[in-house]
Amino acid sequence: MTIGQRIFHLLEEKHMTQKEFSNKTGIATTTISDWRKKNTNPGSDKVMVICAALGVTPEYLLSGVTEDSNRGRDVDYMVIPQGTEERELIELFNDLDWLEREHLLEYARKAKEKSLLSDYVDRTEKKSMVKIAEFCDVEVFMDSEFEGAPSVDINYLDDNIQGSLRLSEGTITGSFSKYVLPVIEAWYKEHKSQLIAMWNNKKVEMIPAWE
């Protein structure tokens, strides 16, 4: 049985139409039909996305068997396009030694845990968020659409901690350390009037470097 024939056998077994298969894989229906009409096989670059759509291993798709000779083994594949940050991260991870991988995973777990414990929503990627200051590894962003109460978002680069600062009260949210929090408070006290003026005038400006 060829790879193409195996694909059509699986489609019948799963009661999946060629159209549904096309939607899952991004492969044109005409190309899929050609596998049957011309008795050809898909290119190697399509193997992983086909496996993900059909729920089989590459071993089974290519040879008809798996390591344990059990085609029904549960599989979970993720197809990540080239040129994306996710793909770059995985490729960098694969180049690390086991200890560096453990450190990176531990960092990611802690960052995720912090985000779950905090009610802060990172908005700094929004186009309307403009960086207005950077000092002592702290970034400050203001919403150029001036929505909601007067505030700025804060990102502490060294620990990847996000939070916010209410301009009127000076209230700071976010799990900043006892060393970082006083620095943010001192910066705020020195620039409070300028920040409030920027918000009231609806005019975002870059605040000069501060140490």
PyMOL CGO cylinders between C-alpha atoms (Angstrom):
from pymol import cmd
from pymol.cgo import CYLINDER

trace = [
    CYLINDER, 0.00, 0.00, 0.00, 1.39, 3.41, -0.97, 0.3, 1, 1, 1, 1, 1, 1,
    CYLINDER, 1.39, 3.41, -0.97, 1.31, 6.46, 1.29, 0.3, 1, 1, 1, 1, 1, 1,
    CYLINDER, 1.31, 6.46, 1.29, -1.47, 7.97, -0.80, 0.3, 1, 1, 1, 1, 1, 1,
    CYLINDER, -1.47, 7.97, -0.80, -3.52, 4.77, -0.58, 0.3, 1, 1, 1, 1, 1, 1,
    CYLINDER, -3.52, 4.77, -0.58, -2.96, 4.64, 3.18, 0.3, 1, 1, 1, 1, 1, 1,
    CYLINDER, -2.96, 4.64, 3.18, -4.25, 8.21, 3.49, 0.3, 1, 1, 1, 1, 1, 1,
    CYLINDER, -4.25, 8.21, 3.49, -7.48, 7.39, 1.64, 0.3, 1, 1, 1, 1, 1, 1,
    CYLINDER, -7.48, 7.39, 1.64, -7.90, 4.24, 3.72, 0.3, 1, 1, 1, 1, 1, 1,
    CYLINDER, -7.90, 4.24, 3.72, -7.66, 6.35, 6.88, 0.3, 1, 1, 1, 1, 1, 1,
    CYLINDER, -7.66, 6.35, 6.88, -10.08, 8.94, 5.50, 0.3, 1, 1, 1, 1, 1, 1,
    CYLINDER, -10.08, 8.94, 5.50, -12.65, 6.21, 4.93, 0.3, 1, 1, 1, 1, 1, 1,
    CYLINDER, -12.65, 6.21, 4.93, -12.00, 4.69, 8.32, 0.3, 1, 1, 1, 1, 1, 1,
    CYLINDER, -12.00, 4.69, 8.32, -12.46, 8.06, 10.06, 0.3, 1, 1, 1, 1, 1, 1,
    CYLINDER, -12.46, 8.06, 10.06, -15.43, 9.06, 7.86, 0.3, 1, 1, 1, 1, 1, 1,
    CYLINDER, -15.43, 9.06, 7.86, -13.55, 12.22, 6.91, 0.3, 1, 1, 1, 1, 1, 1,
    CYLINDER, -13.55, 12.22, 6.91, -14.24, 13.87, 3.56, 0.3, 1, 1, 1, 1, 1, 1,
    CYLINDER, -14.24, 13.87, 3.56, -11.48, 15.19, 1.30, 0.3, 1, 1, 1, 1, 1, 1,
    CYLINDER, -11.48, 15.19, 1.30, -12.81, 18.67, 1.95, 0.3, 1, 1, 1, 1, 1, 1,
    CYLINDER, -12.81, 18.67, 1.95, -12.50, 18.24, 5.72, 0.3, 1, 1, 1, 1, 1, 1,
    CYLINDER, -12.50, 18.24, 5.72, -9.02, 16.78, 5.26, 0.3, 1, 1, 1, 1, 1, 1,
    CYLINDER, -9.02, 16.78, 5.26, -8.10, 19.76, 3.08, 0.3, 1, 1, 1, 1, 1, 1,
    CYLINDER, -8.10, 19.76, 3.08, -9.31, 22.21, 5.74, 0.3, 1, 1, 1, 1, 1, 1,
    CYLINDER, -9.31, 22.21, 5.74, -7.29, 20.45, 8.43, 0.3, 1, 1, 1, 1, 1, 1,
    CYLINDER, -7.29, 20.45, 8.43, -4.07, 20.29, 6.43, 0.3, 1, 1, 1, 1, 1, 1,
    CYLINDER, -4.07, 20.29, 6.43, -4.22, 23.29, 4.12, 0.3, 1, 1, 1, 1, 1, 1,
    CYLINDER, -4.22, 23.29, 4.12, -3.59, 20.98, 1.15, 0.3, 1, 1, 1, 1, 1, 1,
    CYLINDER, -3.59, 20.98, 1.15, -5.72, 21.73, -1.94, 0.3, 1, 1, 1, 1, 1, 1,
    CYLINDER, -5.72, 21.73, -1.94, -8.48, 19.22, -2.72, 0.3, 1, 1, 1, 1, 1, 1,
    CYLINDER, -8.48, 19.22, -2.72, -7.19, 18.96, -6.29, 0.3, 1, 1, 1, 1, 1, 1,
    CYLINDER, -7.19, 18.96, -6.29, -3.80, 17.86, -4.97, 0.3, 1, 1, 1, 1, 1, 1,
    CYLINDER, -3.80, 17.86, -4.97, -5.45, 15.29, -2.72, 0.3, 1, 1, 1, 1, 1, 1,
    CYLINDER, -5.45, 15.29, -2.72, -7.49, 13.94, -5.64, 0.3, 1, 1, 1, 1, 1, 1,
    CYLINDER, -7.49, 13.94, -5.64, -4.34, 13.64, -7.74, 0.3, 1, 1, 1, 1, 1, 1,
    CYLINDER, -4.34, 13.64, -7.74, -2.85, 11.24, -5.19, 0.3, 1, 1, 1, 1, 1, 1,
    CYLINDER, -2.85, 11.24, -5.19, -5.64, 8.81, -6.06, 0.3, 1, 1, 1, 1, 1, 1,
    CYLINDER, -5.64, 8.81, -6.06, -5.99, 9.54, -9.77, 0.3, 1, 1, 1, 1, 1, 1,
    CYLINDER, -5.99, 9.54, -9.77, -2.26, 9.49, -10.53, 0.3, 1, 1, 1, 1, 1, 1,
    CYLINDER, -2.26, 9.49, -10.53, -1.33, 7.05, -7.74, 0.3, 1, 1, 1, 1, 1, 1,
    CYLINDER, -1.33, 7.05, -7.74, 1.23, 9.52, -6.34, 0.3, 1, 1, 1, 1, 1, 1,
    CYLINDER, 1.23, 9.52, -6.34, 2.35, 10.33, -2.82, 0.3, 1, 1, 1, 1, 1, 1,
    CYLINDER, 2.35, 10.33, -2.82, 2.43, 13.64, -0.91, 0.3, 1, 1, 1, 1, 1, 1,
    CYLINDER, 2.43, 13.64, -0.91, 5.72, 15.46, -0.55, 0.3, 1, 1, 1, 1, 1, 1,
    CYLINDER, 5.72, 15.46, -0.55, 7.84, 14.95, 2.54, 0.3, 1, 1, 1, 1, 1, 1,
    CYLINDER, 7.84, 14.95, 2.54, 7.05, 18.49, 3.72, 0.3, 1, 1, 1, 1, 1, 1,
    CYLINDER, 7.05, 18.49, 3.72, 3.40, 17.49, 4.11, 0.3, 1, 1, 1, 1, 1, 1,
    CYLINDER, 3.40, 17.49, 4.11, 3.97, 14.38, 6.25, 0.3, 1, 1, 1, 1, 1, 1,
    CYLINDER, 3.97, 14.38, 6.25, 3.71, 16.01, 9.68, 0.3, 1, 1, 1, 1, 1, 1,
    CYLINDER, 3.71, 16.01, 9.68, 0.59, 18.03, 8.94, 0.3, 1, 1, 1, 1, 1, 1,
    CYLINDER, 0.59, 18.03, 8.94, -1.07, 14.92, 7.47, 0.3, 1, 1, 1, 1, 1, 1,
    CYLINDER, -1.07, 14.92, 7.47, -0.17, 12.89, 10.56, 0.3, 1, 1, 1, 1, 1, 1,
    CYLINDER, -0.17, 12.89, 10.56, -1.62, 15.59, 12.80, 0.3, 1, 1, 1, 1, 1, 1,
    CYLINDER, -1.62, 15.59, 12.80, -4.87, 15.64, 10.84, 0.3, 1, 1, 1, 1, 1, 1,
    CYLINDER, -4.87, 15.64, 10.84, -5.26, 11.85, 10.76, 0.3, 1, 1, 1, 1, 1, 1,
    CYLINDER, -5.26, 11.85, 10.76, -3.94, 11.12, 14.25, 0.3, 1, 1, 1, 1, 1, 1,
    CYLINDER, -3.94, 11.12, 14.25, -1.22, 8.69, 13.21, 0.3, 1, 1, 1, 1, 1, 1,
    CYLINDER, -1.22, 8.69, 13.21, 2.54, 8.56, 13.57, 0.3, 1, 1, 1, 1, 1, 1,
    CYLINDER, 2.54, 8.56, 13.57, 4.92, 9.27, 10.69, 0.3, 1, 1, 1, 1, 1, 1,
    CYLINDER, 4.92, 9.27, 10.69, 6.08, 5.65, 11.05, 0.3, 1, 1, 1, 1, 1, 1,
    CYLINDER, 6.08, 5.65, 11.05, 2.61, 4.40, 10.32, 0.3, 1, 1, 1, 1, 1, 1,
    CYLINDER, 2.61, 4.40, 10.32, 1.96, 6.80, 7.46, 0.3, 1, 1, 1, 1, 1, 1,
    CYLINDER, 1.96, 6.80, 7.46, 5.23, 5.87, 5.74, 0.3, 1, 1, 1, 1, 1, 1,
    CYLINDER, 5.23, 5.87, 5.74, 5.39, 2.16, 6.50, 0.3, 1, 1, 1, 1, 1, 1,
    CYLINDER, 5.39, 2.16, 6.50, 2.06, 1.01, 7.87, 0.3, 1, 1, 1, 1, 1, 1,
    CYLINDER, 2.06, 1.01, 7.87, 3.49, -0.02, 11.23, 0.3, 1, 1, 1, 1, 1, 1,
    CYLINDER, 3.49, -0.02, 11.23, 4.53, 1.64, 14.47, 0.3, 1, 1, 1, 1, 1, 1,
    CYLINDER, 4.53, 1.64, 14.47, 7.21, 0.74, 16.97, 0.3, 1, 1, 1, 1, 1, 1,
    CYLINDER, 7.21, 0.74, 16.97, 4.73, -1.26, 19.02, 0.3, 1, 1, 1, 1, 1, 1,
    CYLINDER, 4.73, -1.26, 19.02, 2.87, -2.52, 15.92, 0.3, 1, 1, 1, 1, 1, 1,
    CYLINDER, 2.87, -2.52, 15.92, -0.21, -0.73, 17.20, 0.3, 1, 1, 1, 1, 1, 1,
    CYLINDER, -0.21, -0.73, 17.20, -1.62, 1.72, 14.70, 0.3, 1, 1, 1, 1, 1, 1,
    CYLINDER, -1.62, 1.72, 14.70, -4.17, 3.02, 17.15, 0.3, 1, 1, 1, 1, 1, 1,
    CYLINDER, -4.17, 3.02, 17.15, -1.58, 4.49, 19.48, 0.3, 1, 1, 1, 1, 1, 1,
    CYLINDER, -1.58, 4.49, 19.48, -2.54, 7.99, 20.59, 0.3, 1, 1, 1, 1, 1, 1,
    CYLINDER, -2.54, 7.99, 20.59, -0.40, 10.70, 19.01, 0.3, 1, 1, 1, 1, 1, 1,
    CYLINDER, -0.40, 10.70, 19.01, -0.25, 14.43, 19.46, 0.3, 1, 1, 1, 1, 1, 1,
    CYLINDER, -0.25, 14.43, 19.46, 1.66, 16.45, 16.87, 0.3, 1, 1, 1, 1, 1, 1,
    CYLINDER, 1.66, 16.45, 16.87, 1.96, 20.20, 16.54, 0.3, 1, 1, 1, 1, 1, 1,
    CYLINDER, 1.96, 20.20, 16.54, 2.77, 21.66, 13.14, 0.3, 1, 1, 1, 1, 1, 1,
    CYLINDER, 2.77, 21.66, 13.14, 4.58, 24.99, 13.50, 0.3, 1, 1, 1, 1, 1, 1,
    CYLINDER, 4.58, 24.99, 13.50, 5.30, 27.08, 10.36, 0.3, 1, 1, 1, 1, 1, 1,
    CYLINDER, 5.30, 27.08, 10.36, 8.83, 28.20, 9.63, 0.3, 1, 1, 1, 1, 1, 1,
    CYLINDER, 8.83, 28.20, 9.63, 9.71, 31.84, 10.25, 0.3, 1, 1, 1, 1, 1, 1,
    CYLINDER, 9.71, 31.84, 10.25, 7.56, 32.13, 13.39, 0.3, 1, 1, 1, 1, 1, 1,
    CYLINDER, 7.56, 32.13, 13.39, 8.77, 32.97, 16.90, 0.3, 1, 1, 1, 1, 1, 1,
    CYLINDER, 8.77, 32.97, 16.90, 7.38, 29.65, 18.13, 0.3, 1, 1, 1, 1, 1, 1,
    CYLINDER, 7.38, 29.65, 18.13, 9.46, 27.74, 15.58, 0.3, 1, 1, 1, 1, 1, 1,
    CYLINDER, 9.46, 27.74, 15.58, 12.58, 29.74, 16.47, 0.3, 1, 1, 1, 1, 1, 1,
    CYLINDER, 12.58, 29.74, 16.47, 12.05, 29.03, 20.18, 0.3, 1, 1, 1, 1, 1, 1,
    CYLINDER, 12.05, 29.03, 20.18, 11.76, 25.29, 19.59, 0.3, 1, 1, 1, 1, 1, 1,
    CYLINDER, 11.76, 25.29, 19.59, 14.84, 25.24, 17.35, 0.3, 1, 1, 1, 1, 1, 1,
    CYLINDER, 14.84, 25.24, 17.35, 16.84, 27.16, 19.96, 0.3, 1, 1, 1, 1, 1, 1,
    CYLINDER, 16.84, 27.16, 19.96, 15.59, 24.79, 22.68, 0.3, 1, 1, 1, 1, 1, 1,
    CYLINDER, 15.59, 24.79, 22.68, 16.73, 21.78, 20.65, 0.3, 1, 1, 1, 1, 1, 1,
    CYLINDER, 16.73, 21.78, 20.65, 20.25, 23.24, 20.41, 0.3, 1, 1, 1, 1, 1, 1,
    CYLINDER, 20.25, 23.24, 20.41, 20.61, 23.55, 24.20, 0.3, 1, 1, 1, 1, 1, 1,
    CYLINDER, 20.61, 23.55, 24.20, 22.15, 20.89, 26.42, 0.3, 1, 1, 1, 1, 1, 1,
    CYLINDER, 22.15, 20.89, 26.42, 19.92, 19.12, 28.95, 0.3, 1, 1, 1, 1, 1, 1,
    CYLINDER, 19.92, 19.12, 28.95, 20.81, 21.41, 31.87, 0.3, 1, 1, 1, 1, 1, 1,
    CYLINDER, 20.81, 21.41, 31.87, 20.12, 24.59, 29.89, 0.3, 1, 1, 1, 1, 1, 1,
    CYLINDER, 20.12, 24.59, 29.89, 16.80, 23.06, 28.81, 0.3, 1, 1, 1, 1, 1, 1,
    CYLINDER, 16.80, 23.06, 28.81, 15.86, 22.42, 32.43, 0.3, 1, 1, 1, 1, 1, 1,
    CYLINDER, 15.86, 22.42, 32.43, 16.69, 26.01, 33.37, 0.3, 1, 1, 1, 1, 1, 1,
    CYLINDER, 16.69, 26.01, 33.37, 14.62, 27.36, 30.49, 0.3, 1, 1, 1, 1, 1, 1,
    CYLINDER, 14.62, 27.36, 30.49, 11.66, 25.12, 31.34, 0.3, 1, 1, 1, 1, 1, 1,
    CYLINDER, 11.66, 25.12, 31.34, 11.81, 26.12, 34.99, 0.3, 1, 1, 1, 1, 1, 1,
    CYLINDER, 11.81, 26.12, 34.99, 11.87, 29.79, 34.00, 0.3, 1, 1, 1, 1, 1, 1,
    CYLINDER, 11.87, 29.79, 34.00, 8.86, 29.30, 31.71, 0.3, 1, 1, 1, 1, 1, 1,
    CYLINDER, 8.86, 29.30, 31.71, 6.92, 27.44, 34.42, 0.3, 1, 1, 1, 1, 1, 1,
    CYLINDER, 6.92, 27.44, 34.42, 7.56, 30.21, 36.97, 0.3, 1, 1, 1, 1, 1, 1,
    CYLINDER, 7.56, 30.21, 36.97, 6.59, 32.90, 34.45, 0.3, 1, 1, 1, 1, 1, 1,
    CYLINDER, 6.59, 32.90, 34.45, 3.35, 31.04, 33.72, 0.3, 1, 1, 1, 1, 1, 1,
    CYLINDER, 3.35, 31.04, 33.72, 2.65, 30.58, 37.41, 0.3, 1, 1, 1, 1, 1, 1,
    CYLINDER, 2.65, 30.58, 37.41, 3.13, 34.31, 38.05, 0.3, 1, 1, 1, 1, 1, 1,
    CYLINDER, 3.13, 34.31, 38.05, 0.77, 35.21, 35.23, 0.3, 1, 1, 1, 1, 1, 1,
    CYLINDER, 0.77, 35.21, 35.23, -1.90, 32.90, 36.63, 0.3, 1, 1, 1, 1, 1, 1,
    CYLINDER, -1.90, 32.90, 36.63, -1.59, 34.36, 40.12, 0.3, 1, 1, 1, 1, 1, 1,
    CYLINDER, -1.59, 34.36, 40.12, -1.83, 37.93, 38.84, 0.3, 1, 1, 1, 1, 1, 1,
    CYLINDER, -1.83, 37.93, 38.84, -4.93, 39.58, 37.44, 0.3, 1, 1, 1, 1, 1, 1,
    CYLINDER, -4.93, 39.58, 37.44, -2.74, 41.76, 35.23, 0.3, 1, 1, 1, 1, 1, 1,
    CYLINDER, -2.74, 41.76, 35.23, -3.22, 41.40, 31.47, 0.3, 1, 1, 1, 1, 1, 1,
    CYLINDER, -3.22, 41.40, 31.47, -0.14, 42.19, 29.38, 0.3, 1, 1, 1, 1, 1, 1,
    CYLINDER, -0.14, 42.19, 29.38, -1.20, 44.82, 26.83, 0.3, 1, 1, 1, 1, 1, 1,
    CYLINDER, -1.20, 44.82, 26.83, 2.25, 45.98, 25.73, 0.3, 1, 1, 1, 1, 1, 1,
    CYLINDER, 2.25, 45.98, 25.73, 1.94, 44.21, 22.37, 0.3, 1, 1, 1, 1, 1, 1,
    CYLINDER, 1.94, 44.21, 22.37, -1.09, 46.32, 21.42, 0.3, 1, 1, 1, 1, 1, 1,
    CYLINDER, -1.09, 46.32, 21.42, -0.33, 48.83, 18.68, 0.3, 1, 1, 1, 1, 1, 1,
    CYLINDER, -0.33, 48.83, 18.68, -1.75, 51.62, 20.81, 0.3, 1, 1, 1, 1, 1, 1,
    CYLINDER, -1.75, 51.62, 20.81, 0.72, 50.94, 23.63, 0.3, 1, 1, 1, 1, 1, 1,
    CYLINDER, 0.72, 50.94, 23.63, 3.72, 53.26, 23.30, 0.3, 1, 1, 1, 1, 1, 1,
    CYLINDER, 3.72, 53.26, 23.30, 6.92, 52.93, 25.33, 0.3, 1, 1, 1, 1, 1, 1,
    CYLINDER, 6.92, 52.93, 25.33, 7.51, 56.26, 27.03, 0.3, 1, 1, 1, 1, 1, 1,
    CYLINDER, 7.51, 56.26, 27.03, 10.40, 55.43, 29.36, 0.3, 1, 1, 1, 1, 1, 1,
    CYLINDER, 10.40, 55.43, 29.36, 13.08, 52.87, 30.17, 0.3, 1, 1, 1, 1, 1, 1,
    CYLINDER, 13.08, 52.87, 30.17, 15.23, 52.85, 33.29, 0.3, 1, 1, 1, 1, 1, 1,
    CYLINDER, 15.23, 52.85, 33.29, 17.00, 50.22, 35.42, 0.3, 1, 1, 1, 1, 1, 1,
    CYLINDER, 17.00, 50.22, 35.42, 15.63, 47.37, 33.25, 0.3, 1, 1, 1, 1, 1, 1,
    CYLINDER, 15.63, 47.37, 33.25, 12.11, 48.79, 33.65, 0.3, 1, 1, 1, 1, 1, 1,
    CYLINDER, 12.11, 48.79, 33.65, 9.95, 49.65, 30.63, 0.3, 1, 1, 1, 1, 1, 1,
    CYLINDER, 9.95, 49.65, 30.63, 6.93, 51.96, 30.90, 0.3, 1, 1, 1, 1, 1, 1,
    CYLINDER, 6.93, 51.96, 30.90, 4.11, 51.95, 28.34, 0.3, 1, 1, 1, 1, 1, 1,
    CYLINDER, 4.11, 51.95, 28.34, 1.20, 54.37, 27.90, 0.3, 1, 1, 1, 1, 1, 1,
    CYLINDER, 1.20, 54.37, 27.90, -1.96, 53.70, 25.91, 0.3, 1, 1, 1, 1, 1, 1,
    CYLINDER, -1.96, 53.70, 25.91, -2.13, 56.26, 23.09, 0.3, 1, 1, 1, 1, 1, 1,
    CYLINDER, -2.13, 56.26, 23.09, -5.89, 55.68, 22.94, 0.3, 1, 1, 1, 1, 1, 1,
    CYLINDER, -5.89, 55.68, 22.94, -6.12, 56.84, 26.58, 0.3, 1, 1, 1, 1, 1, 1,
    CYLINDER, -6.12, 56.84, 26.58, -8.77, 54.29, 27.53, 0.3, 1, 1, 1, 1, 1, 1,
    CYLINDER, -8.77, 54.29, 27.53, -9.91, 53.72, 31.11, 0.3, 1, 1, 1, 1, 1, 1,
    CYLINDER, -9.91, 53.72, 31.11, -8.40, 55.31, 34.21, 0.3, 1, 1, 1, 1, 1, 1,
    CYLINDER, -8.40, 55.31, 34.21, -5.08, 57.19, 33.83, 0.3, 1, 1, 1, 1, 1, 1,
    CYLINDER, -5.08, 57.19, 33.83, -2.36, 54.56, 34.12, 0.3, 1, 1, 1, 1, 1, 1,
    CYLINDER, -2.36, 54.56, 34.12, 0.78, 53.13, 32.58, 0.3, 1, 1, 1, 1, 1, 1,
    CYLINDER, 0.78, 53.13, 32.58, 1.89, 49.53, 32.15, 0.3, 1, 1, 1, 1, 1, 1,
    CYLINDER, 1.89, 49.53, 32.15, 5.22, 48.44, 33.57, 0.3, 1, 1, 1, 1, 1, 1,
    CYLINDER, 5.22, 48.44, 33.57, 7.48, 45.62, 32.45, 0.3, 1, 1, 1, 1, 1, 1,
    CYLINDER, 7.48, 45.62, 32.45, 10.53, 44.63, 34.50, 0.3, 1, 1, 1, 1, 1, 1,
    CYLINDER, 10.53, 44.63, 34.50, 12.81, 43.00, 31.94, 0.3, 1, 1, 1, 1, 1, 1,
    CYLINDER, 12.81, 43.00, 31.94, 15.19, 41.17, 34.25, 0.3, 1, 1, 1, 1, 1, 1,
    CYLINDER, 15.19, 41.17, 34.25, 12.48, 39.00, 35.85, 0.3, 1, 1, 1, 1, 1, 1,
    CYLINDER, 12.48, 39.00, 35.85, 9.89, 39.37, 33.06, 0.3, 1, 1, 1, 1, 1, 1,
    CYLINDER, 9.89, 39.37, 33.06, 7.31, 40.74, 35.50, 0.3, 1, 1, 1, 1, 1, 1,
    CYLINDER, 7.31, 40.74, 35.50, 4.44, 42.90, 34.30, 0.3, 1, 1, 1, 1, 1, 1,
    CYLINDER, 4.44, 42.90, 34.30, 2.27, 45.28, 36.24, 0.3, 1, 1, 1, 1, 1, 1,
    CYLINDER, 2.27, 45.28, 36.24, 0.57, 48.65, 36.11, 0.3, 1, 1, 1, 1, 1, 1,
    CYLINDER, 0.57, 48.65, 36.11, 0.76, 52.04, 37.80, 0.3, 1, 1, 1, 1, 1, 1,
    CYLINDER, 0.76, 52.04, 37.80, -2.26, 54.24, 38.52, 0.3, 1, 1, 1, 1, 1, 1,
    CYLINDER, -2.26, 54.24, 38.52, -1.17, 57.81, 37.78, 0.3, 1, 1, 1, 1, 1, 1,
    CYLINDER, -1.17, 57.81, 37.78, -3.52, 59.57, 40.19, 0.3, 1, 1, 1, 1, 1, 1,
    CYLINDER, -3.52, 59.57, 40.19, -2.94, 57.45, 43.30, 0.3, 1, 1, 1, 1, 1, 1,
    CYLINDER, -2.94, 57.45, 43.30, 0.46, 55.99, 42.52, 0.3, 1, 1, 1, 1, 1, 1,
    CYLINDER, 0.46, 55.99, 42.52, -0.88, 52.48, 43.15, 0.3, 1, 1, 1, 1, 1, 1,
    CYLINDER, -0.88, 52.48, 43.15, 1.39, 49.80, 41.69, 0.3, 1, 1, 1, 1, 1, 1,
    CYLINDER, 1.39, 49.80, 41.69, 0.17, 46.30, 40.85, 0.3, 1, 1, 1, 1, 1, 1,
    CYLINDER, 0.17, 46.30, 40.85, 2.40, 43.38, 39.92, 0.3, 1, 1, 1, 1, 1, 1,
    CYLINDER, 2.40, 43.38, 39.92, 4.70, 41.03, 41.82, 0.3, 1, 1, 1, 1, 1, 1,
    CYLINDER, 4.70, 41.03, 41.82, 7.74, 43.29, 41.73, 0.3, 1, 1, 1, 1, 1, 1,
    CYLINDER, 7.74, 43.29, 41.73, 10.47, 42.51, 44.25, 0.3, 1, 1, 1, 1, 1, 1,
    CYLINDER, 10.47, 42.51, 44.25, 11.26, 44.67, 47.28, 0.3, 1, 1, 1, 1, 1, 1,
    CYLINDER, 11.26, 44.67, 47.28, 14.29, 45.94, 45.37, 0.3, 1, 1, 1, 1, 1, 1,
    CYLINDER, 14.29, 45.94, 45.37, 12.46, 46.94, 42.20, 0.3, 1, 1, 1, 1, 1, 1,
    CYLINDER, 12.46, 46.94, 42.20, 9.33, 48.46, 43.74, 0.3, 1, 1, 1, 1, 1, 1,
    CYLINDER, 9.33, 48.46, 43.74, 11.11, 51.42, 45.42, 0.3, 1, 1, 1, 1, 1, 1,
    CYLINDER, 11.11, 51.42, 45.42, 12.82, 52.26, 42.12, 0.3, 1, 1, 1, 1, 1, 1,
    CYLINDER, 12.82, 52.26, 42.12, 9.47, 52.42, 40.31, 0.3, 1, 1, 1, 1, 1, 1,
    CYLINDER, 9.47, 52.42, 40.31, 7.98, 54.50, 43.14, 0.3, 1, 1, 1, 1, 1, 1,
    CYLINDER, 7.98, 54.50, 43.14, 10.88, 56.98, 43.03, 0.3, 1, 1, 1, 1, 1, 1,
    CYLINDER, 10.88, 56.98, 43.03, 10.59, 57.32, 39.26, 0.3, 1, 1, 1, 1, 1, 1,
    CYLINDER, 10.59, 57.32, 39.26, 6.85, 57.89, 39.54, 0.3, 1, 1, 1, 1, 1, 1,
    CYLINDER, 6.85, 57.89, 39.54, 7.19, 60.62, 42.22, 0.3, 1, 1, 1, 1, 1, 1,
    CYLINDER, 7.19, 60.62, 42.22, 9.66, 62.52, 40.07, 0.3, 1, 1, 1, 1, 1, 1,
    CYLINDER, 9.66, 62.52, 40.07, 7.57, 62.29, 36.90, 0.3, 1, 1, 1, 1, 1, 1,
    CYLINDER, 7.57, 62.29, 36.90, 4.00, 62.26, 38.28, 0.3, 1, 1, 1, 1, 1, 1,
    CYLINDER, 4.00, 62.26, 38.28, 3.00, 65.71, 37.06, 0.3, 1, 1, 1, 1, 1, 1,
    CYLINDER, 3.00, 65.71, 37.06, 4.44, 65.05, 33.59, 0.3, 1, 1, 1, 1, 1, 1,
    CYLINDER, 4.44, 65.05, 33.59, 2.65, 61.71, 33.30, 0.3, 1, 1, 1, 1, 1, 1,
    CYLINDER, 2.65, 61.71, 33.30, -0.71, 63.14, 34.32, 0.3, 1, 1, 1, 1, 1, 1,
    CYLINDER, -0.71, 63.14, 34.32, -0.25, 66.06, 31.91, 0.3, 1, 1, 1, 1, 1, 1,
    CYLINDER, -0.25, 66.06, 31.91, 0.49, 63.66, 29.07, 0.3, 1, 1, 1, 1, 1, 1,
    CYLINDER, 0.49, 63.66, 29.07, -2.70, 61.74, 29.82, 0.3, 1, 1, 1, 1, 1, 1,
    CYLINDER, -2.70, 61.74, 29.82, -4.88, 64.83, 30.21, 0.3, 1, 1, 1, 1, 1, 1,
    CYLINDER, -4.88, 64.83, 30.21, -3.51, 66.39, 27.01, 0.3, 1, 1, 1, 1, 1, 1,
    CYLINDER, -3.51, 66.39, 27.01, -3.75, 63.04, 25.21, 0.3, 1, 1, 1, 1, 1, 1,
    CYLINDER, -3.75, 63.04, 25.21, -0.22, 63.45, 23.95, 0.3, 1, 1, 1, 1, 1, 1,
    CYLINDER, -0.22, 63.45, 23.95, 2.37, 60.69, 24.37, 0.3, 1, 1, 1, 1, 1, 1,
    CYLINDER, 2.37, 60.69, 24.37, 5.96, 61.81, 24.77, 0.3, 1, 1, 1, 1, 1, 1,
    CYLINDER, 5.96, 61.81, 24.77, 9.22, 60.01, 25.50, 0.3, 1, 1, 1, 1, 1, 1,
    CYLINDER, 9.22, 60.01, 25.50, 10.51, 60.74, 29.00, 0.3, 1, 1, 1, 1, 1, 1,
    CYLINDER, 10.51, 60.74, 29.00, 14.30, 61.32, 29.14, 0.3, 1, 1, 1, 1, 1, 1,
    CYLINDER, 14.30, 61.32, 29.14, 16.57, 58.67, 30.64, 0.3, 1, 1, 1, 1, 1, 1,
    CYLINDER, 16.57, 58.67, 30.64, 16.48, 58.47, 34.42, 0.3, 1, 1, 1, 1, 1, 1,
    CYLINDER, 16.48, 58.47, 34.42, 18.80, 56.82, 36.92, 0.3, 1, 1, 1, 1, 1, 1,
]
cmd.load_cgo(trace, "trace")
